[in-house]
Amino acid sequence: LLTMKATVIATFFGVFLICTYAAKEATKKTKKAKLYVPQIDCDVKAGKIINPEFIAKCPPGCQDVKYRVYGTDIYASFSSVCNAAIHSGIIDNTGGKILVQKVAGHSGYRGSFSNGVRSLSLPRWRESFLVSEGKPRKGVTYPSTLEYSSSKSAAVKSGNDCVNVPTGDAVRKEYQTSPVPTPATQMATTTPTPTTMTTDLSTTTPKPTTTPATTRTTTVAAAAKTRAGLHRVRDIAFRGTSTAASNRNILRPNTGIQRQEPVAAFRRAASSPAHLAMETDLWKPGLSIFDTGFSSKEELNPKPLESISQGNPNCKVDLSFLMDGSWSIGKRRFQLQKQFLGNVAQALGIGSAGPLMGIVQYGDDPSTEFNLKTYANSKDLRNAIEKIPQKGGLSNVGKALSFVNKNFFSDANGNRGGAPNVVVVMVDGWPTDRVEEASRLARESGINIFFVTIEAAAESEKQNVIEPNFVDKAVCRTNGFYSINVPSWFSLHKVVQPLVKRVCDTDRLVCSKTCLNSADIGFVIDGSSSVGTSNFHTVLQFVANISKEFEISDTDTRIGAVQYTYEQRLEFSFDKYSTKQDVLSAIKRISYWSGGTSTGAAISYASEQLFSKSKPNKRKIMILITDGRSYDDVRVPAMAAHQNGVIAYAIGVAWAAQDELEDIATDPDKEHSFFVDEFDNLYRFVNQLIQNICTEFNSQPRN
């Protein structure tokens, strides 16, 4: 009996151990199935990945200056994910797994040097991300493949064959390290391979809700009828030849009045040659000004281009036109607007090495007609513009500007990065929402905004405008450079060349500048005997650390330096060096002078030798470093510098006088003056100083 019991117990334990082992193995397999980690390349930016949170594996070799990083701890979403992970210390240059979490955009990103990576500062960006150790969080399911926003063609490899599959809204490009076997999957692999998953275009691609010409005319007429009392009448001029659908007999919201135009000058039929000669200054033959037909929005998925033009190399800009599609504009004026945009496209000389142009139409809501990379020559672009149908709705310009700021200028839409971003807003009359805040945010993102307003509000109508002087609030304060007012739609063709000239004048596109690439910075360095050789080298390192953060070239930020004692010496001027490396080398070569401390005379000298030769579109910034009280007066020279547009920062060390620092500094002096007890602590103010420079840049009008 004991033997039987022992046998049973032994058998039971044996079965228990086998089951336990099997359960552990099954658990391991289950866990392993959840740990497939997609691999990403070094150049992948967080903004390119749609997933809000994911774990990914970075390859070796991502610690390279060509993979740019913006920020510290919190990074702007157009930073390289893997190089940001190296900067934050999560991985090193050998690569590894990381956890990425998307967060909201920030108003400022601080650059720094960490773990062998130099990150850059940035005033503002729409989206951020955090990087941490590549361990999953409890309760969170992580994707084994990543969704990319890229719309480029993806190559799908199968054996030795490579097939190009067009991708877009209905095609998702995914990367996975080891595909999970499924019944539909016949091929297994052990190396990371790009795969492309396609879906039925007929079910996923949104179709434009356009109608044939006859139906649309009826629809527009009916819509116009229902909006009586919401929009203003402005098409009485065409009573003799137009239908209700093509008239502008509509009211703006809450106007309570109807605006009528003079009738006498327009009694002739629209097709009359005399009428055209009088009102259009002889438009070119063959241009159908009053063609009322509409076509479907087929250009959203255009056919392959027959030709790609190099374009005008003297006008390399990425340009978006905000096209007014509101009901108030009417069908005929909408046609004139398309005529104008086509003429602009022709005059610009669209091409891959020159300007690229896309169009967003706005009404109640904005929508992209086509982006920057849809058309690469003027002919195709003009043909596409002619086929754009009118949206209708209100004139929500502010909403349209916010849409463009967040969506239009992306890599996926053809934004080139090295070309200024320009938006031209077409406005019939006035907007039906507020534009100031949306415009400010767009300008701070580096977008140059132009307004072309046609038939602005008359004196009797100004009381109905939601935001008086909306153009002045929307554009840079540059004496009208960014705004053009046209008295009549029939004189719109006269501003084609003036507008093209301004858009292509990249030297004056100061709104595309950031705080890091738009200043002339002059360092005024105390070389008196009390500083000493060792501390002087510390000061030079401080100057170099600040200079490193800026984008230096002859067209971006320029650096100059003056050293002073009783006397002054120009170490190098703004136009002496045009690369960052040359500037840093020049700073390193500055030799210690030794002598007295005449700070007031040094400020006057810097004003004359440096800032009087500053470029008109540059912000003049003086950074003065001193360790003691001046032998002469600083107030009068500092005041003169301030009056000449110099923004002065005063850095005091050791025995520097606080009252003098405040006299030297631009108001508010608390934000422009700093004091540190010893030279070795100067480095602590590098980031604070740059942050203050950027904050001030974003808060003031661009001159």
C-alpha positions in Angstrom: 0.0 0.0 0.0 2.8 2.4 0.9 4.5 1.5 -2.4 1.3 2.3 -4.3 0.9 5.6 -2.5 4.5 6.6 -3.3 3.9 5.7 -6.9 0.7 7.8 -7.1 2.4 10.8 -5.4 5.4 10.5 -7.7 3.2 10.3 -10.7 1.1 13.3 -9.5 4.3 15.4 -9.0 5.6 14.4 -12.3 2.4 15.4 -14.1 2.4 18.7 -12.0 6.0 19.5 -13.0 5.3 18.8 -16.7 2.1 20.9 -16.7 4.0 23.7 -14.8 6.8 23.6 -17.4 4.4 23.6 -20.3 2.5 26.5 -18.8 5.7 28.5 -18.4 6.7 27.8 -21.9 3.3 28.8 -23.2 3.5 32.0 -21.1 7.0 32.7 -22.5 5.6 32.2 -26.1 2.7 34.5 -25.3 5.0 37.1 -23.9 7.3 36.9 -26.8 4.5 37.3 -29.2 3.8 40.7 -27.7 7.4 41.9 -27.9 7.8 42.3 -31.6 9.5 45.8 -31.8 9.4 47.7 -35.1 12.7 49.1 -36.3 13.0 52.7 -37.5 15.8 54.5 -39.4 17.9 57.3 -38.0 16.3 59.9 -40.1 12.7 59.1 -39.1 11.0 62.1 -37.4 8.4 61.7 -34.7 5.9 63.7 -36.7 6.1 61.2 -39.5 4.7 58.5 -37.3 1.0 58.5 -36.6 0.9 56.3 -33.5 0.6 58.5 -30.3 2.7 56.1 -28.3 5.0 53.3 -29.5 8.2 51.3 -28.8 10.7 51.1 -31.5 14.3 49.9 -32.1 16.9 52.4 -33.3 19.8 51.1 -35.4 23.5 51.9 -34.7 25.1 55.1 -36.1 22.3 57.6 -35.4 24.6 60.1 -33.6 25.2 62.4 -36.5 24.7 66.1 -37.1 22.6 65.5 -40.2 19.9 64.0 -37.9 18.7 67.2 -36.3 17.3 67.4 -32.8 15.3 70.4 -31.4 14.8 70.7 -27.7 15.9 69.2 -24.4 14.0 66.5 -22.6 10.9 67.5 -24.6 11.6 67.5 -28.3 9.8 69.1 -31.3 8.2 66.4 -33.4 10.3 67.1 -36.5 13.4 66.0 -34.6 15.1 62.7 -35.4 13.6 60.2 -32.9 16.7 58.1 -32.5 19.2 61.0 -32.2 16.8 62.6 -29.6 17.0 59.3 -27.7 20.8 59.6 -27.8 20.7 63.2 -26.7 18.5 62.3 -23.7 20.8 59.4 -22.7 18.3 56.6 -23.2 20.5 54.9 -25.8 23.9 55.4 -27.2 25.3 55.3 -30.7 25.0 51.5 -30.8 21.2 51.8 -30.9 18.5 50.1 -28.9 14.9 50.0 -27.9 13.1 53.3 -26.9 9.6 54.3 -25.8 8.2 57.4 -27.5 5.1 59.3 -26.3 3.6 62.2 -28.3 2.6 65.3 -26.3 1.2 68.8 -27.1 3.3 71.4 -28.8 5.3 73.9 -26.8 5.9 77.7 -27.1 9.7 77.2 -26.8 12.3 74.4 -27.1 15.7 74.9 -25.5 18.8 73.6 -27.3 21.7 72.0 -25.4 24.7 69.7 -25.8 24.2 66.3 -24.2 25.7 62.9 -24.7 27.7 64.0 -27.7 24.6 65.5 -29.5 24.0 69.2 -30.0 20.2 69.9 -30.0 18.9 73.2 -31.4 16.6 75.8 -29.9 13.2 76.6 -31.4 10.6 79.3 -30.6 7.5 77.2 -31.2 6.2 73.9 -32.7 2.8 72.3 -33.0 3.7 68.8 -31.5 6.3 67.4 -29.1 7.4 64.0 -27.9 9.1 62.4 -24.9 11.7 59.6 -25.0 12.2 57.0 -22.3 13.6 53.5 -21.8 12.0 51.0 -24.2 9.9 49.1 -21.6 6.1 48.8 -22.0 3.9 50.6 -19.6 1.2 48.5 -17.7 -2.1 48.4 -19.5 -0.8 49.8 -22.7 -0.8 47.8 -25.9 2.0 48.7 -28.3 1.9 48.2 -32.1 4.1 45.7 -33.8 4.0 47.9 -36.9 4.1 51.7 -37.1 1.8 53.8 -39.2 3.6 56.5 -41.3 2.1 59.6 -42.7 4.4 59.5 -45.8 2.7 59.5 -49.2 5.8 58.6 -51.2 6.0 55.4 -53.3 7.1 52.4 -51.2 9.1 49.6 -52.6 7.9 46.1 -51.7 10.5 43.4 -51.8 9.6 39.9 -52.6 12.6 37.7 -53.4 14.7 39.4 -56.0 11.9 41.5 -57.4 11.0 45.0 -56.4 7.6 46.4 -57.1 6.7 50.1 -56.7 3.3 50.5 -55.0 1.8 54.0 -54.9 0.9 55.1 -51.5 -1.3 57.8 -50.2 -4.3 58.3 -47.9 -5.4 54.7 -48.7 -2.0 53.1 -48.5 -0.2 52.7 -45.2 3.6 52.1 -45.1 4.6 49.9 -42.2 7.8 48.5 -40.8 8.1 45.4 -38.7 11.1 43.4 -37.5 9.5 39.9 -37.6 6.1 39.6 -39.2 3.6 37.5 -37.1 2.5 34.5 -39.2 -1.1 34.5 -40.3 -3.0 32.2 -42.6 -2.7 34.8 -45.4 1.1 35.1 -44.9 3.2 32.5 -46.8 6.6 34.1 -46.5 8.7 34.2 -43.3 11.8 36.3 -42.7 14.2 37.1 -40.0 15.4 40.5 -41.2 13.5 43.8 -40.9 11.8 44.4 -44.3 9.5 47.2 -45.3 6.0 46.0 -46.2 3.1 47.8 -47.7 -0.5 47.1 -46.8 -3.1 48.4 -49.3 -6.8 48.7 -48.9 -9.6 49.2 -51.3 -9.3 52.7 -52.7 -13.0 52.7 -53.4 -13.9 52.4 -49.8 -11.3 54.5 -48.1 -10.6 57.5 -50.4 -13.1 60.3 -49.7 -14.8 61.3 -52.9 -15.4 64.9 -53.6 -19.1 65.8 -53.3 -19.3 67.7 -56.6 -22.1 67.7 -59.1 -22.4 68.3 -62.8 -22.7 71.9 -64.1 -26.5 71.9 -64.4 -27.1 70.3 -61.0 -24.6 72.6 -59.3 -26.1 75.7 -60.7 -29.4 74.7 -59.2 -27.8 73.8 -55.9 -25.9 77.1 -55.6 -29.1 79.0 -56.4 -31.0 77.1 -53.8 -28.2 77.6 -51.2 -28.0 81.3 -52.0 -31.8 81.5 -51.5 -31.6 79.9 -48.1 -28.8 82.2 -47.0 -30.8 85.4 -47.7 -30.1 87.6 -44.7 -26.8 86.0 -44.0 -24.7 87.5 -46.7 -24.5 90.8 -48.6 -25.6 91.8 -52.1 -22.7 92.8 -54.3 -23.4 91.6 -57.8 -26.1 94.1 -59.0 -23.6 95.0 -61.8 -24.5 91.8 -63.6 -28.3 91.8 -63.3 -28.7 92.0 -67.1 -26.9 88.7 -67.8 -26.7 86.6 -64.7 -28.9 84.1 -62.8 -29.4 84.0 -59.1 -26.8 81.3 -58.8 -24.0 83.4 -60.3 -24.9 86.7 -58.7 -23.5 88.0 -55.4 -26.9 88.9 -54.0 -26.1 87.5 -50.6 -25.6 89.1 -47.2 -22.8 88.7 -44.7 -23.8 87.6 -41.2 -25.5 90.2 -39.0 -25.1 93.0 -41.5 -28.7 93.9 -41.7 -28.0 95.8 -44.9 -27.4 95.1 -48.6 -24.4 96.5 -50.4 -25.1 97.6 -53.9 -22.5 98.6 -56.5 -23.0 101.3 -59.1 -25.1 100.0 -62.0 -24.7 102.5 -64.8 -21.2 101.5 -65.9 -22.1 97.8 -66.3 -25.4 97.8 -68.2 -23.9 96.2 -71.3 -23.9 92.4 -71.6 -20.9 90.6 -70.1 -19.9 89.3 -73.5 -19.7 92.7 -75.1 -16.2 93.5 -76.3 -16.6 97.1 -75.2 -17.5 96.0 -71.7 -14.4 93.7 -71.5 -12.1 96.5 -72.8 -13.5 98.9 -70.3 -13.4 96.7 -67.2 -10.5 94.3 -67.8 -8.0 96.5 -69.6 -8.1 94.0 -72.5 -7.7 90.6 -71.0 -5.7 88.3 -73.2 -7.8 86.5 -75.9 -8.8 83.0 -75.3 -9.1 83.4 -71.5 -12.6 82.5 -70.5 -13.4 85.1 -67.8 -17.0 84.3 -67.4 -17.1 80.6 -68.0 -19.7 79.3 -65.6 -19.1 75.6 -66.0 -17.8 73.5 -63.1 -15.8 70.3 -63.1 -15.2 67.7 -60.5 -12.2 67.9 -58.2 -10.2 65.3 -60.1 -6.9 67.0 -59.4 -6.9 65.6 -55.8 -5.6 62.4 -57.4 -3.8 63.8 -60.5 -2.4 61.8 -63.4 1.3 61.5 -63.6 3.0 64.7 -64.8 4.0 64.8 -68.4 6.8 67.2 -67.7 8.7 68.5 -64.7 10.1 72.0 -65.0 13.1 73.3 -63.1 11.3 76.6 -62.6 12.6 80.0 -61.7 15.7 79.5 -59.5 15.6 83.1 -58.3 12.3 82.5 -56.6 12.6 79.3 -54.5 9.6 79.5 -52.2 7.0 77.0 -51.0 3.7 78.9 -51.6 0.1 78.3 -50.5 -2.8 80.3 -51.8 -5.8 80.6 -49.6 -8.6 80.9 -52.1 -11.9 82.5 -51.1 -14.7 80.1 -51.9 -17.4 81.8 -49.8 -20.9 82.5 -51.2 -20.4 86.2 -51.0 -17.9 86.1 -53.8 -20.3 84.8 -56.4 -19.7 82.5 -59.4 -18.3 85.1 -61.8 -15.9 86.6 -59.3 -14.8 83.1 -58.3 -13.9 82.6 -62.0 -11.9 85.8 -62.0 -10.1 84.6 -58.9 -9.1 81.4 -60.7 -8.0 83.5 -63.7 -5.8 85.5 -61.4 -4.2 82.4 -59.7 -3.5 80.9 -63.1 -1.7 84.1 -64.2 0.3 84.1 -60.9 1.3 80.5 -61.5 2.5 81.4 -65.0 4.4 84.5 -63.8 6.1 82.6 -61.0 7.6 79.9 -63.2 6.7 76.8 -61.2 9.4 74.1 -61.0 11.4 71.8 -58.8 14.3 74.2 -58.5 12.1 77.3 -58.2 8.7 78.0 -56.6 6.2 75.3 -55.8 2.5 76.2 -55.3 -0.5 74.6 -53.7 -4.0 75.8 -53.1 -6.4 75.7 -50.1 -10.0 76.8 -50.6 -11.9 78.1 -47.6 -15.5 78.8 -46.8 -17.1 77.5 -43.6 -14.2 75.0 -43.5 -10.9 74.9 -45.4 -9.8 72.0 -47.6 -6.6 71.4 -49.7 -7.3 71.4 -53.4 -3.7 70.3 -54.1 -0.4 70.5 -52.3 3.1 71.6 -53.1 4.2 68.5 -54.9 1.0 67.8 -56.9 2.1 69.9 -59.9 5.7 70.7 -61.0 5.1 73.0 -63.9 3.0 76.1 -64.6 0.9 74.6 -67.4 -0.4 71.7 -65.4 -1.0 73.9 -62.4 -3.0 76.4 -64.5 -5.2 73.6 -65.9 -5.9 72.3 -62.5 -6.8 75.7 -61.1 -9.4 76.2 -63.9 -11.2 73.0 -62.8 -11.6 74.0 -59.1 -15.3 74.1 -58.1 -16.6 76.7 -55.5 -17.1 75.4 -52.0 -19.5 78.1 -50.7 -20.1 79.0 -47.0 -18.8 81.9 -44.9 -15.4 83.6 -45.1 -13.6 82.0 -42.2 -10.1 83.2 -42.9 -8.8 82.6 -39.3 -9.9 79.0 -39.4 -8.1 78.6 -42.8 -4.9 80.1 -41.5 -4.9 77.7 -38.5 -5.5 74.8 -41.0 -2.5 75.8 -43.1 -0.3 76.3 -40.1 -1.0 72.8 -38.8 -1.4 70.8 -42.0 -0.1 72.3 -45.2 3.7 72.8 -44.8 4.7 69.2 -44.0 7.3 66.9 -45.6 4.5 64.7 -46.9 2.9 67.7 -48.7 6.2 68.6 -50.5 7.6 71.1 -48.0 11.3 71.4 -48.9 12.6 72.9 -45.6 15.2 75.1 -47.3 12.6 77.3 -49.0 10.6 80.0 -47.2 7.0 79.1 -46.5 4.6 81.7 -47.9 0.8 82.0 -47.6 -1.2 84.4 -49.8 -4.7 85.0 -48.5 -7.3 86.1 -51.0 -10.2 87.9 -49.2 -13.4 89.2 -50.8 -14.5 92.1 -48.6 -13.8 91.0 -45.1 -13.5 87.8 -43.0 -16.4 86.4 -40.9 -14.1 85.3 -38.1 -11.0 86.7 -36.3 -7.6 86.4 -37.9 -5.1 88.0 -35.6 -4.3 85.1 -33.3 -4.2 82.5 -36.1 -1.9 84.8 -38.1 0.4 85.4 -35.2 0.8 81.6 -34.5 1.4 81.0 -38.2 4.1 83.7 -38.4 5.8 82.3 -35.3 5.9 79.0 -37.1 8.0 80.7 -39.8 5.2 81.3 -42.3 5.2 84.6 -44.3 1.6 85.8 -44.7 0.4 88.1 -47.5 -3.1 89.5 -47.8 -4.8 90.4 -51.1 -8.1 92.1 -50.2 -10.6 92.9 -53.0 -13.4 95.4 -52.7 -12.8 96.2 -49.0 -15.6 97.4 -46.8 -17.0 100.9 -47.5 -17.4 103.4 -44.7 -21.1 102.4 -44.3 -20.1 98.7 -43.9 -17.2 99.0 -41.5 -19.5 98.7 -38.5 -20.3 95.1 -39.7 -16.6 94.0 -39.8 -15.9 91.6 -36.9 -12.2 92.6 -36.6 -11.4 96.2 -37.7 -8.0 96.6 -39.4 -7.8 92.8 -39.7 -5.0 93.1 -42.4 -2.8 95.2 -40.2 -3.2 92.7 -37.3 -2.6 89.7 -39.6 0.6 90.6 -41.4 4.1 91.8 -40.4 4.4 95.5 -39.6 6.5 96.3 -42.6 4.9 99.4 -44.3 2.5 97.5 -46.4 4.9 95.1 -48.0 2.7 92.1 -47.0 -0.7 93.5 -48.0 -2.3 94.6 -51.3 -5.7 96.1 -51.5 -7.5 95.9 -54.9 -10.5 98.2 -55.4 -12.3 96.0 -57.9 -12.1 92.4 -59.1 -11.7 93.7 -62.6 -8.4 95.3 -61.7 -7.1 92.2 -59.9 -4.9 91.3 -63.0 -2.9 94.5 -62.4 -1.4 93.1 -59.2 0.0 89.8 -60.6 3.5 91.2 -61.2 3.7 93.3 -58.0 2.6 90.2 -55.9 5.1 87.9 -57.7 7.9 90.4 -57.1 7.2 90.5 -53.4 6.7 86.8 -52.9 10.1 86.2 -54.6 11.9 88.8 -52.7 13.4 86.3 -50.2 15.6 88.9 -48.6 12.5 90.7 -47.3 10.7 87.6 -46.1 11.6 88.4 -42.5 8.5 86.5 -41.2 10.2 83.3 -42.2 13.0 84.1 -39.8 13.2 82.7 -36.3 15.1 84.0 -33.3 18.0 81.8 -34.2 18.6 83.1 -37.7 17.6 86.7 -37.9 19.9 88.7 -35.7 23.2 90.7 -35.7 24.7 89.8 -32.3 27.5 92.0 -31.0 29.5 90.9 -28.0 31.1 93.7 -25.9 33.7 92.0 -23.7 35.4 93.5 -20.7 39.2 92.9 -21.0 40.2 94.9 -17.9 43.0 93.9 -15.5 40.6 92.7 -12.9 39.3 89.9 -15.1 42.6 88.0 -15.4 43.8 85.6 -18.1 42.1 82.5 -16.8 38.7 84.2 -16.3 39.0 85.9 -19.7 39.2 82.4 -21.3 36.0 81.5 -19.4 34.3 84.5 -20.8 35.3 83.5 -24.3 33.9 80.0 -23.7 30.6 81.7 -22.6 30.6 83.8 -25.8 31.2 80.6 -27.9 28.5 78.6 -26.1 25.9 81.3 -27.0 27.1 81.7 -30.5 26.8 77.9 -31.1 23.1 78.0 -30.6 22.5 80.3 -33.6 22.3 79.6 -37.3 25.2 81.6 -38.6 25.7 82.7 -42.2 25.8 85.9 -44.2 22.0 85.7 -44.6 21.2 84.3 -41.2 22.5 85.4 -37.8 25.9 87.2 -37.9 28.3 87.6 -35.0 30.7 90.5 -34.2 32.9 91.2 -31.1 34.5 94.2 -29.4 36.9 94.1 -26.5 37.5 97.1 -24.2 39.5 98.4 -21.4 40.2 102.2 -21.3 40.2 101.8 -25.1 38.3 99.7 -27.5 39.2 97.2 -30.1 37.1 95.7 -32.9 37.9 92.0 -32.8 35.8 91.1 -35.8 32.8 92.7 -37.6 29.5 91.2 -38.6 30.6 90.6 -42.2 33.9 89.1 -41.3 32.9 85.5 -40.9 30.0 83.6 -42.5 30.2 80.1 -41.0 29.7 78.9 -37.4 33.1 77.2 -37.4 34.9 80.4 -38.5 33.1 82.4 -35.8 34.0 80.0 -33.1 37.6 79.9 -34.2 37.7 83.7 -34.3 36.4 83.9 -30.7 39.0 81.4 -29.5 41.8 83.6 -31.1 40.8 86.8 -29.2 43.8 87.8 -27.0 43.4 89.2 -23.5 44.1 93.0 -23.5 44.2 94.1 -19.8 43.7 97.7 -18.6 40.9 99.9 -17.1 37.1 99.7 -17.5 35.4 102.3 -19.6 32.1 100.6 -20.4 30.2 103.7 -21.6 32.9 104.4 -24.2 32.7 100.7 -25.3 28.9 100.9 -25.8 29.4 104.0 -28.0 32.2 102.3 -30.0 30.1 99.1 -30.5 27.1 101.2 -31.7 29.4 103.0 -34.3 31.6 100.1 -35.4 29.2 97.2 -35.3 25.5 98.1 -35.1 25.6 101.1 -37.5 26.5 98.5 -40.2 23.8 96.1 -39.3 21.4 94.9 -42.0 17.9 96.5 -42.1 16.1 93.3 -41.6 18.2 92.1 -38.7 17.5 92.4 -35.0 20.4 94.2 -33.4 21.4 92.5 -30.1 24.3 93.6 -27.9 25.5 91.3 -25.1 27.9 93.1 -22.8 29.9 91.1 -20.2 31.7 93.1 -17.4 33.2 92.4 -14.0 33.2 95.8 -12.4 31.9 99.4 -12.2 32.7 101.6 -15.1 35.1 104.6 -14.9 32.7 106.6 -17.2 28.9 107.1 -17.5 27.0 104.3 -19.1 23.5 105.7 -19.1 23.8 108.2 -22.1 25.6 105.7 -24.4 23.1 103.0 -23.5 20.1 105.2 -24.1 21.5 106.2 -27.5 22.0 102.6 -28.4 18.4 101.7 -27.3 17.0 104.6 -29.4 18.9 103.2 -32.4 17.1 99.9 -32.1 19.8 97.9 -30.2 18.5 95.4 -27.7 21.0 95.3 -24.9 21.7 92.5 -22.5 24.1 93.1 -19.6 25.9 90.3 -17.8 27.6 91.2 -14.6 30.2 89.1 -12.8 31.8 89.5 -9.3 32.2 93.2 -8.6 29.9 94.5 -11.4 27.4 97.2 -10.3 23.8 96.2 -10.4 22.6 99.7 -11.0 24.8 100.0 -14.1 23.7 96.7 -15.4 20.1 97.9 -15.3 21.0 101.2 -17.0 22.7 99.3 -19.8 19.9 96.7 -20.3 16.9 97.2 -22.4 13.6 97.5 -20.5 12.3 95.5 -18.8 15.8 95.3 -17.3 14.9 92.3 -15.2 14.7 90.3 -18.4 17.8 91.8 -20.0 20.3 91.9 -17.1 21.9 89.0 -15.2 24.4 88.8 -12.3 26.6 85.9 -11.4 29.0 85.8 -8.4 31.9 84.1 -10.2 33.1 83.5 -13.7 32.8 79.7 -13.5 29.0 80.1 -13.1 28.5 82.0 -16.4 27.5 78.9 -18.3 24.3 78.7 -16.2 22.9 81.7 -18.1 23.5 80.5 -21.6 20.1 78.8 -22.0 18.2 81.5 -20.1 19.7 84.2 -22.3 18.8 82.5 -25.5 15.3 81.7 -24.2 14.8 85.4 -23.4 16.1 86.4 -26.9 13.6 84.0 -28.5 10.7 85.1 -26.3 11.2 88.7 -27.1 11.5 87.9 -30.8 8.2 86.2 -30.9 6.3 88.9 -28.9 7.3 91.9 -31.0 6.4 92.9 -34.6 8.9 91.9 -37.2 10.7 95.0 -38.6 
